[in-house]
Amino acid sequence: MRKNIVFFVMVLFIVTLLYTFSRKEFVPIPADEQHIRVSTKEKCLECHAQDKVSPLKKEHPPQDQCFECHKRANG
């Protein structure tokens, strides 16, 4: 009986751990005038390219995957 409980707790722990690490956090696209019509990576890079107004940081993930991480904000 004790072995079954220990096994169940271990399985539950592993499943919880896997779920926690597999979740992906999305960074919202601001719901302001500048971002309201942004729907392509080209539109993003009009302001966020290296030589533009708000360049991306060097450690930012690949620039061609904007909408993999960024989603429309509610509101």
CORFEN-V114922 format. One record per backbone hydrogen bond with DSSP energy under -1.0 kcal/mol. NH is the residue of the N-H (numbers start at 1). CO is the residue of the C=O. E is the energy in kcal/mol with one decimal. If there is no record, write none. Layout:
BEGIN
NH/CO/E
NH/CO/E
END
This chain:
BEGIN
5/1/-1.8
6/2/-2.4
7/3/-2.6
8/4/-2.6
9/5/-2.5
10/6/-2.3
11/7/-2.6
12/8/-2.6
13/9/-2.4
14/10/-2.5
15/11/-2.6
16/12/-2.4
17/13/-2.5
18/14/-2.7
19/15/-2.3
20/16/-2.4
21/17/-2.1
22/18/-1.3
27/69/-2.2
29/71/-3.4
36/32/-1.4
38/35/-1.4
44/40/-1.6
45/41/-2.4
47/44/-1.4
48/44/-2.2
49/45/-1.1
52/49/-1.9
54/47/-2.3
56/48/-1.5
60/57/-1.7
65/62/-1.2
68/65/-1.7
70/66/-2.1
71/27/-1.3
73/29/-1.6
END
